[in-house]
Amino acid sequence: MGLFSGKRIAGTGVLAAVLLWISLVPAAQAADAEDVRVHGHPIVGAELSVDGAQEYFANCGGFGDPGYTIQWLRDGEPVESNPKYSPSLYVLEANDEGGRISAIVTGSPSKCADQKVVTGESAEIRKEPMRAEGFTGRGVFELLGRTHDGSLMLYLGKDASKGWKDIRRVGPGWGGFTKIIAGGDLTHDGVADLMVEDSPDTLYRFPGTGDGGFHTLYPNATWEWSAMDKAVGPGDFDGDGLNDLLGSEANGSLYVFPSQPFGGWSPRIKVGQGWDVMDLLIGPGDWDGDGNVDLLAKDKVGRLYFYGGDGHGGWTTVRQIGQGWNVLTMIGSAGDFDRDGFNDVHGVNAAGDLVMYYGDGRGGWKGAETVGWGWNIFNGLY
């Protein structure tokens, strides 16, 4: 009897200790339905997830079991029964552009009694920012210059008129790169990035910070770059909603390097030959107003050509749109400088003047103007 009583006393003590421990540990807070929401950048190529679902269904999911499924919607209609990458992630594609994504989150029938939450909609899905949208998120003309000592400077265009608003020093140490390519957003976060080459077969990506700087501590290496002698970021060349790169080899073969979600790249595709007669590629965005990104190229005798993109990785037309461009150095296109809605082309002449050539939005020109002096302190503009 005494032994039996001792066991009961010991068991009661253990139970009391467990109850005391439980009372001292904060209970998990279940999320409210309004806390269950779509999360992620509303940019083609980015992935969306549902925040708060784990917490909302925590009391019925069991140990480590979320106890819910997700049905993704575009403008209120189901978009996919079997997501490509993961049922819990939705990767935005070109056909999502202009739509708004939401989700129906349904609890496990065996554990959550079919509890259901319908999230609110995301912001409108848009394409990744191109080079012309700048590096600070303002969507205006911004030009990077590399000085002869390797420092990178950022010139910020005015918000609503032509001219300069500010000049910033991005940082030193950029002199060792053989190529710097401003290709717009290549990390699917809505922020413009830089691609840089420090050897003939390796290209690195420096993600933009959104305020005019770049993450440089741990650059991401890309695929084999295969010694491209000319390269440019045209924007979305193949029509999948993701920004791409164009590069030509010394033998004249021109390739598109299509980007993929999660920072990957598809195998390159040959889109031209005979490009060894050219010594410069320029990505002006949509130069002729048809909604597709185009390409400008200068040949070795100074003639400038327009190559119209068809929006699907090919070409519509080619024509000469200028001559005598060999008098300029560091020619490029960085957006709409005079704020008339059409992208422009810039170049530096032998005196160091920065000259802006204004596009007319129809594949031609509507004038030129000197907009700066002393630009021969740079050995590259991006």
Summary of the structure (lengths in Angstrom):
residues: 382
radius of gyration: 27.5
end to end distance: 90.4
largest distance: 111.1
contacts: 1193
relative contact order: 0.10
helix: 14%
strand: 41%
